[in-house]
Amino acid sequence: MKIGDLARRTGLSAHTIRYYERIGLLPRAPRDASRQRGYDASILTWIAFLGRLRTTGMPIRDMLRYTHLRERGPGTLDERRILLEAHRAKVRAHLAELQDCLAVLDTKIAGYAGPDTVEMDNDATTDQRTRAVREGLARPLRD
């Protein structure tokens, strides 16, 4: 498939695809007689995986490291696993942080619900209430 088709199918711009190829995240595509890149459909799976790494915040330098290890073959399986496990730990920590933020938002939003609600503009109070609800020491405000 040509670069325009690949761009449409992946949601990446042709510029991004060329950039990924230039820095080594994507293999160099063979070119036809008119010098246009031709991509095999198997590249779609690799680009989808790179997209997941990018979405979860993996730095490009780590994506490149993983890519280079992958290119070296099965002898790098342990190194790839270790790299992905370290990234997974970072993703889990970020998810926990986001869950805490979501709990604060839920508590704050619930504090504004209903006519008999006491205004809750003190963020420290909101954080304390959120912790108390999470620890089972208080009941949530209205849903």
VENZIQUI-V623828 format. One record per residue. RES is the residue in one small letter. PHI is phi in radians with two decimals (NA if undefined). Layout:
[[RES | PHI] [RES | PHI]]
This chain:
[[m | NA] [k | -1.40] [i | -1.06] [g | -1.12] [d | -1.12] [l | -1.08] [a | -1.06] [r | -1.09] [r | -1.30] [t | -1.84] [g | 1.45] [l | -1.51] [s | -1.39] [a | -1.06] [h | -1.06] [t | -1.13] [i | -1.08] [r | -1.11] [y | -1.10] [y | -1.03] [e | -1.19] [r | -1.09] [i | -1.52] [g | 1.80] [l | -1.27] [l | -2.00] [p | -1.18] [r | -1.09] [a | -1.41] [p | -1.14] [r | -2.00] [d | -1.50] [a | -1.05] [s | -1.60] [r | 1.21] [q | -1.54] [r | -1.20] [g | -2.20] [y | -1.89] [d | -1.40] [a | -1.07] [s | -1.13] [i | -1.15] [l | -1.07] [t | -1.13] [w | -1.14] [i | -1.14] [a | -1.09] [f | -1.13] [l | -1.03] [g | -1.07] [r | -1.17] [l | -1.09] [r | -1.13] [t | -1.06] [t | -1.52] [g | 1.56] [m | -1.20] [p | -1.12] [i | -1.01] [r | -1.07] [d | -1.30] [m | -1.11] [l | -1.15] [r | -1.04] [y | -1.04] [t | -1.04] [h | -1.16] [l | -1.11] [r | -1.06] [e | -1.13] [r | -1.34] [g | 1.71] [p | -1.08] [g | -1.17] [t | -1.90] [l | -1.00] [d | -1.11] [e | -1.12] [r | -1.14] [r | -1.07] [i | -1.07] [l | -1.08] [l | -1.21] [e | -1.13] [a | -1.12] [h | -1.16] [r | -1.03] [a | -1.07] [k | -1.14] [v | -1.12] [r | -1.10] [a | -1.13] [h | -1.15] [l | -1.07] [a | -1.10] [e | -1.11] [l | -1.14] [q | -1.08] [d | -1.07] [c | -1.11] [l | -1.11] [a | -1.10] [v | -1.12] [l | -1.07] [d | -1.03] [t | -1.13] [k | -1.11] [i | -1.11] [a | -1.08] [g | -1.15] [y | -1.70] [a | -1.48] [g | 1.51] [p | -1.29] [d | -1.71] [t | -1.38] [v | -1.43] [e | -1.09] [m | -2.10] [d | -1.73] [n | -1.55] [d | -1.11] [a | -1.13] [t | -1.11] [t | -1.07] [d | -1.09] [q | -1.12] [r | -1.10] [t | -1.05] [r | -1.09] [a | -1.12] [v | -1.12] [r | -1.08] [e | -1.52] [g | 1.37] [l | -1.59] [a | -2.53] [r | -1.63] [p | -1.10] [l | -1.22] [r | -0.88] [d | -1.45]]
